[in-house]
Amino acid sequence: MPDAVRAAAVRAVLIMSLTIIQAMVAFLSTLTGSWLAFPMVLSSVASTVVATWAVLDVWVTRQVWNQRHGVVSEPSSTARQMRRERRRAQRAARAAERDEAGGRIRGRRNAGDLSRA
């Protein structure tokens, strides 16, 4: 699991667990008739909305990651092959750039040049 998706999943699990604890406190305080029941029920509803948003964030983050990086499910996946091809192209471009410069040190003439007197 990629780091961005893992972070979103951990965040969602923490928010969901806090929401469940909050809902349990709201339920128990309602049973006891405590003054805390009404504020806890309201905050539990708000937390449920936030928890739903967090779960949707995991799903969206996963979809975005897959779209940007490709699905890497096995060693011969197309994403790895595309990365290899991109690296090869970059190496070839750098080699061509070096060849174009002629591998010369700045300020020196080619070895075949004669001095001009």
PyMOL CGO cylinders between C-alpha atoms (Angstrom):
from pymol import cmd
from pymol.cgo import CYLINDER

trace = [
    CYLINDER, 0.00, 0.00, 0.00, 1.48, 3.38, -0.98, 0.3, 1, 1, 1, 1, 1, 1,
    CYLINDER, 1.48, 3.38, -0.98, 2.38, 5.89, 1.74, 0.3, 1, 1, 1, 1, 1, 1,
    CYLINDER, 2.38, 5.89, 1.74, -0.38, 8.38, 0.87, 0.3, 1, 1, 1, 1, 1, 1,
    CYLINDER, -0.38, 8.38, 0.87, -3.06, 5.69, 0.95, 0.3, 1, 1, 1, 1, 1, 1,
    CYLINDER, -3.06, 5.69, 0.95, -1.64, 4.21, 4.15, 0.3, 1, 1, 1, 1, 1, 1,
    CYLINDER, -1.64, 4.21, 4.15, -1.70, 7.61, 5.86, 0.3, 1, 1, 1, 1, 1, 1,
    CYLINDER, -1.70, 7.61, 5.86, -5.31, 8.18, 4.80, 0.3, 1, 1, 1, 1, 1, 1,
    CYLINDER, -5.31, 8.18, 4.80, -6.28, 4.70, 6.01, 0.3, 1, 1, 1, 1, 1, 1,
    CYLINDER, -6.28, 4.70, 6.01, -4.64, 5.20, 9.42, 0.3, 1, 1, 1, 1, 1, 1,
    CYLINDER, -4.64, 5.20, 9.42, -6.35, 8.57, 9.74, 0.3, 1, 1, 1, 1, 1, 1,
    CYLINDER, -6.35, 8.57, 9.74, -9.71, 7.00, 8.86, 0.3, 1, 1, 1, 1, 1, 1,
    CYLINDER, -9.71, 7.00, 8.86, -9.29, 4.16, 11.36, 0.3, 1, 1, 1, 1, 1, 1,
    CYLINDER, -9.29, 4.16, 11.36, -8.42, 6.59, 14.16, 0.3, 1, 1, 1, 1, 1, 1,
    CYLINDER, -8.42, 6.59, 14.16, -11.39, 8.82, 13.35, 0.3, 1, 1, 1, 1, 1, 1,
    CYLINDER, -11.39, 8.82, 13.35, -13.74, 5.84, 13.13, 0.3, 1, 1, 1, 1, 1, 1,
    CYLINDER, -13.74, 5.84, 13.13, -12.57, 4.42, 16.45, 0.3, 1, 1, 1, 1, 1, 1,
    CYLINDER, -12.57, 4.42, 16.45, -13.03, 7.80, 18.15, 0.3, 1, 1, 1, 1, 1, 1,
    CYLINDER, -13.03, 7.80, 18.15, -16.51, 8.04, 16.61, 0.3, 1, 1, 1, 1, 1, 1,
    CYLINDER, -16.51, 8.04, 16.61, -17.46, 4.62, 17.94, 0.3, 1, 1, 1, 1, 1, 1,
    CYLINDER, -17.46, 4.62, 17.94, -16.20, 5.52, 21.42, 0.3, 1, 1, 1, 1, 1, 1,
    CYLINDER, -16.20, 5.52, 21.42, -18.10, 8.81, 21.27, 0.3, 1, 1, 1, 1, 1, 1,
    CYLINDER, -18.10, 8.81, 21.27, -21.29, 7.05, 20.18, 0.3, 1, 1, 1, 1, 1, 1,
    CYLINDER, -21.29, 7.05, 20.18, -20.95, 4.59, 23.05, 0.3, 1, 1, 1, 1, 1, 1,
    CYLINDER, -20.95, 4.59, 23.05, -20.49, 7.43, 25.56, 0.3, 1, 1, 1, 1, 1, 1,
    CYLINDER, -20.49, 7.43, 25.56, -23.53, 9.19, 24.08, 0.3, 1, 1, 1, 1, 1, 1,
    CYLINDER, -23.53, 9.19, 24.08, -25.60, 6.01, 24.37, 0.3, 1, 1, 1, 1, 1, 1,
    CYLINDER, -25.60, 6.01, 24.37, -24.55, 5.31, 27.96, 0.3, 1, 1, 1, 1, 1, 1,
    CYLINDER, -24.55, 5.31, 27.96, -25.04, 8.91, 29.05, 0.3, 1, 1, 1, 1, 1, 1,
    CYLINDER, -25.04, 8.91, 29.05, -28.52, 8.85, 27.45, 0.3, 1, 1, 1, 1, 1, 1,
    CYLINDER, -28.52, 8.85, 27.45, -29.36, 5.72, 29.44, 0.3, 1, 1, 1, 1, 1, 1,
    CYLINDER, -29.36, 5.72, 29.44, -28.26, 7.34, 32.68, 0.3, 1, 1, 1, 1, 1, 1,
    CYLINDER, -28.26, 7.34, 32.68, -30.09, 10.58, 31.90, 0.3, 1, 1, 1, 1, 1, 1,
    CYLINDER, -30.09, 10.58, 31.90, -26.94, 12.68, 32.18, 0.3, 1, 1, 1, 1, 1, 1,
    CYLINDER, -26.94, 12.68, 32.18, -26.78, 16.28, 31.03, 0.3, 1, 1, 1, 1, 1, 1,
    CYLINDER, -26.78, 16.28, 31.03, -23.91, 15.21, 28.77, 0.3, 1, 1, 1, 1, 1, 1,
    CYLINDER, -23.91, 15.21, 28.77, -26.23, 13.08, 26.59, 0.3, 1, 1, 1, 1, 1, 1,
    CYLINDER, -26.23, 13.08, 26.59, -27.47, 15.80, 24.24, 0.3, 1, 1, 1, 1, 1, 1,
    CYLINDER, -27.47, 15.80, 24.24, -24.06, 17.36, 23.43, 0.3, 1, 1, 1, 1, 1, 1,
    CYLINDER, -24.06, 17.36, 23.43, -22.59, 13.86, 22.95, 0.3, 1, 1, 1, 1, 1, 1,
    CYLINDER, -22.59, 13.86, 22.95, -25.36, 12.86, 20.54, 0.3, 1, 1, 1, 1, 1, 1,
    CYLINDER, -25.36, 12.86, 20.54, -24.83, 16.03, 18.51, 0.3, 1, 1, 1, 1, 1, 1,
    CYLINDER, -24.83, 16.03, 18.51, -21.07, 15.53, 18.41, 0.3, 1, 1, 1, 1, 1, 1,
    CYLINDER, -21.07, 15.53, 18.41, -21.56, 11.85, 17.50, 0.3, 1, 1, 1, 1, 1, 1,
    CYLINDER, -21.56, 11.85, 17.50, -23.61, 12.86, 14.48, 0.3, 1, 1, 1, 1, 1, 1,
    CYLINDER, -23.61, 12.86, 14.48, -20.90, 15.32, 13.44, 0.3, 1, 1, 1, 1, 1, 1,
    CYLINDER, -20.90, 15.32, 13.44, -18.22, 12.68, 14.00, 0.3, 1, 1, 1, 1, 1, 1,
    CYLINDER, -18.22, 12.68, 14.00, -20.14, 10.22, 11.84, 0.3, 1, 1, 1, 1, 1, 1,
    CYLINDER, -20.14, 10.22, 11.84, -20.05, 12.72, 9.00, 0.3, 1, 1, 1, 1, 1, 1,
    CYLINDER, -20.05, 12.72, 9.00, -16.31, 13.25, 9.50, 0.3, 1, 1, 1, 1, 1, 1,
    CYLINDER, -16.31, 13.25, 9.50, -15.69, 9.47, 9.64, 0.3, 1, 1, 1, 1, 1, 1,
    CYLINDER, -15.69, 9.47, 9.64, -17.61, 9.00, 6.39, 0.3, 1, 1, 1, 1, 1, 1,
    CYLINDER, -17.61, 9.00, 6.39, -15.51, 11.75, 4.82, 0.3, 1, 1, 1, 1, 1, 1,
    CYLINDER, -15.51, 11.75, 4.82, -12.32, 10.03, 6.06, 0.3, 1, 1, 1, 1, 1, 1,
    CYLINDER, -12.32, 10.03, 6.06, -13.33, 6.70, 4.51, 0.3, 1, 1, 1, 1, 1, 1,
    CYLINDER, -13.33, 6.70, 4.51, -14.12, 8.45, 1.24, 0.3, 1, 1, 1, 1, 1, 1,
    CYLINDER, -14.12, 8.45, 1.24, -10.71, 10.13, 1.46, 0.3, 1, 1, 1, 1, 1, 1,
    CYLINDER, -10.71, 10.13, 1.46, -9.05, 6.70, 1.56, 0.3, 1, 1, 1, 1, 1, 1,
    CYLINDER, -9.05, 6.70, 1.56, -10.97, 5.62, -1.52, 0.3, 1, 1, 1, 1, 1, 1,
    CYLINDER, -10.97, 5.62, -1.52, -10.22, 8.84, -3.45, 0.3, 1, 1, 1, 1, 1, 1,
    CYLINDER, -10.22, 8.84, -3.45, -6.54, 8.80, -2.44, 0.3, 1, 1, 1, 1, 1, 1,
    CYLINDER, -6.54, 8.80, -2.44, -6.23, 5.21, -3.62, 0.3, 1, 1, 1, 1, 1, 1,
    CYLINDER, -6.23, 5.21, -3.62, -7.90, 6.00, -6.94, 0.3, 1, 1, 1, 1, 1, 1,
    CYLINDER, -7.90, 6.00, -6.94, -5.69, 9.05, -7.52, 0.3, 1, 1, 1, 1, 1, 1,
    CYLINDER, -5.69, 9.05, -7.52, -2.53, 7.10, -6.66, 0.3, 1, 1, 1, 1, 1, 1,
    CYLINDER, -2.53, 7.10, -6.66, -3.50, 4.30, -9.05, 0.3, 1, 1, 1, 1, 1, 1,
    CYLINDER, -3.50, 4.30, -9.05, -4.25, 6.79, -11.79, 0.3, 1, 1, 1, 1, 1, 1,
    CYLINDER, -4.25, 6.79, -11.79, -0.96, 8.64, -11.39, 0.3, 1, 1, 1, 1, 1, 1,
    CYLINDER, -0.96, 8.64, -11.39, 1.37, 5.72, -10.81, 0.3, 1, 1, 1, 1, 1, 1,
    CYLINDER, 1.37, 5.72, -10.81, -0.39, 2.77, -12.37, 0.3, 1, 1, 1, 1, 1, 1,
    CYLINDER, -0.39, 2.77, -12.37, -1.33, -0.42, -10.62, 0.3, 1, 1, 1, 1, 1, 1,
    CYLINDER, -1.33, -0.42, -10.62, 1.74, -2.37, -9.61, 0.3, 1, 1, 1, 1, 1, 1,
    CYLINDER, 1.74, -2.37, -9.61, 0.37, -5.80, -8.83, 0.3, 1, 1, 1, 1, 1, 1,
    CYLINDER, 0.37, -5.80, -8.83, 3.11, -8.14, -10.00, 0.3, 1, 1, 1, 1, 1, 1,
    CYLINDER, 3.11, -8.14, -10.00, 6.77, -7.85, -10.93, 0.3, 1, 1, 1, 1, 1, 1,
    CYLINDER, 6.77, -7.85, -10.93, 6.08, -7.72, -14.67, 0.3, 1, 1, 1, 1, 1, 1,
    CYLINDER, 6.08, -7.72, -14.67, 3.40, -5.05, -14.47, 0.3, 1, 1, 1, 1, 1, 1,
    CYLINDER, 3.40, -5.05, -14.47, 3.11, -2.38, -17.12, 0.3, 1, 1, 1, 1, 1, 1,
    CYLINDER, 3.11, -2.38, -17.12, 3.88, 0.38, -14.63, 0.3, 1, 1, 1, 1, 1, 1,
    CYLINDER, 3.88, 0.38, -14.63, 7.35, -1.01, -13.94, 0.3, 1, 1, 1, 1, 1, 1,
    CYLINDER, 7.35, -1.01, -13.94, 7.95, -1.57, -17.62, 0.3, 1, 1, 1, 1, 1, 1,
    CYLINDER, 7.95, -1.57, -17.62, 6.98, 2.04, -18.36, 0.3, 1, 1, 1, 1, 1, 1,
    CYLINDER, 6.98, 2.04, -18.36, 9.35, 3.26, -15.62, 0.3, 1, 1, 1, 1, 1, 1,
    CYLINDER, 9.35, 3.26, -15.62, 12.18, 1.19, -17.09, 0.3, 1, 1, 1, 1, 1, 1,
    CYLINDER, 12.18, 1.19, -17.09, 11.53, 2.58, -20.56, 0.3, 1, 1, 1, 1, 1, 1,
    CYLINDER, 11.53, 2.58, -20.56, 11.43, 6.13, -19.20, 0.3, 1, 1, 1, 1, 1, 1,
    CYLINDER, 11.43, 6.13, -19.20, 14.76, 5.59, -17.41, 0.3, 1, 1, 1, 1, 1, 1,
    CYLINDER, 14.76, 5.59, -17.41, 16.32, 4.16, -20.58, 0.3, 1, 1, 1, 1, 1, 1,
    CYLINDER, 16.32, 4.16, -20.58, 15.12, 7.15, -22.57, 0.3, 1, 1, 1, 1, 1, 1,
    CYLINDER, 15.12, 7.15, -22.57, 16.54, 9.55, -19.98, 0.3, 1, 1, 1, 1, 1, 1,
    CYLINDER, 16.54, 9.55, -19.98, 19.89, 7.74, -20.02, 0.3, 1, 1, 1, 1, 1, 1,
    CYLINDER, 19.89, 7.74, -20.02, 19.96, 7.83, -23.81, 0.3, 1, 1, 1, 1, 1, 1,
    CYLINDER, 19.96, 7.83, -23.81, 19.16, 11.56, -23.79, 0.3, 1, 1, 1, 1, 1, 1,
    CYLINDER, 19.16, 11.56, -23.79, 21.97, 12.22, -21.30, 0.3, 1, 1, 1, 1, 1, 1,
    CYLINDER, 21.97, 12.22, -21.30, 24.40, 10.13, -23.36, 0.3, 1, 1, 1, 1, 1, 1,
    CYLINDER, 24.40, 10.13, -23.36, 23.42, 12.02, -26.52, 0.3, 1, 1, 1, 1, 1, 1,
    CYLINDER, 23.42, 12.02, -26.52, 23.94, 15.29, -24.69, 0.3, 1, 1, 1, 1, 1, 1,
    CYLINDER, 23.94, 15.29, -24.69, 27.41, 14.17, -23.59, 0.3, 1, 1, 1, 1, 1, 1,
    CYLINDER, 27.41, 14.17, -23.59, 28.28, 13.04, -27.12, 0.3, 1, 1, 1, 1, 1, 1,
    CYLINDER, 28.28, 13.04, -27.12, 27.05, 16.34, -28.51, 0.3, 1, 1, 1, 1, 1, 1,
    CYLINDER, 27.05, 16.34, -28.51, 29.35, 18.21, -26.15, 0.3, 1, 1, 1, 1, 1, 1,
    CYLINDER, 29.35, 18.21, -26.15, 32.12, 15.95, -27.41, 0.3, 1, 1, 1, 1, 1, 1,
    CYLINDER, 32.12, 15.95, -27.41, 33.34, 15.12, -23.95, 0.3, 1, 1, 1, 1, 1, 1,
    CYLINDER, 33.34, 15.12, -23.95, 35.65, 18.13, -24.12, 0.3, 1, 1, 1, 1, 1, 1,
    CYLINDER, 35.65, 18.13, -24.12, 36.92, 20.06, -21.19, 0.3, 1, 1, 1, 1, 1, 1,
    CYLINDER, 36.92, 20.06, -21.19, 35.94, 23.69, -21.42, 0.3, 1, 1, 1, 1, 1, 1,
    CYLINDER, 35.94, 23.69, -21.42, 38.58, 25.97, -22.90, 0.3, 1, 1, 1, 1, 1, 1,
    CYLINDER, 38.58, 25.97, -22.90, 40.46, 23.25, -24.81, 0.3, 1, 1, 1, 1, 1, 1,
    CYLINDER, 40.46, 23.25, -24.81, 40.35, 22.61, -28.50, 0.3, 1, 1, 1, 1, 1, 1,
    CYLINDER, 40.35, 22.61, -28.50, 39.84, 19.23, -30.07, 0.3, 1, 1, 1, 1, 1, 1,
    CYLINDER, 39.84, 19.23, -30.07, 42.96, 17.08, -30.15, 0.3, 1, 1, 1, 1, 1, 1,
    CYLINDER, 42.96, 17.08, -30.15, 42.90, 17.12, -33.97, 0.3, 1, 1, 1, 1, 1, 1,
    CYLINDER, 42.90, 17.12, -33.97, 43.08, 20.92, -34.19, 0.3, 1, 1, 1, 1, 1, 1,
    CYLINDER, 43.08, 20.92, -34.19, 46.41, 22.42, -35.10, 0.3, 1, 1, 1, 1, 1, 1,
    CYLINDER, 46.41, 22.42, -35.10, 47.58, 25.53, -33.40, 0.3, 1, 1, 1, 1, 1, 1,
    CYLINDER, 47.58, 25.53, -33.40, 47.17, 28.64, -35.44, 0.3, 1, 1, 1, 1, 1, 1,
    CYLINDER, 47.17, 28.64, -35.44, 50.31, 30.72, -35.78, 0.3, 1, 1, 1, 1, 1, 1,
]
cmd.load_cgo(trace, "trace")
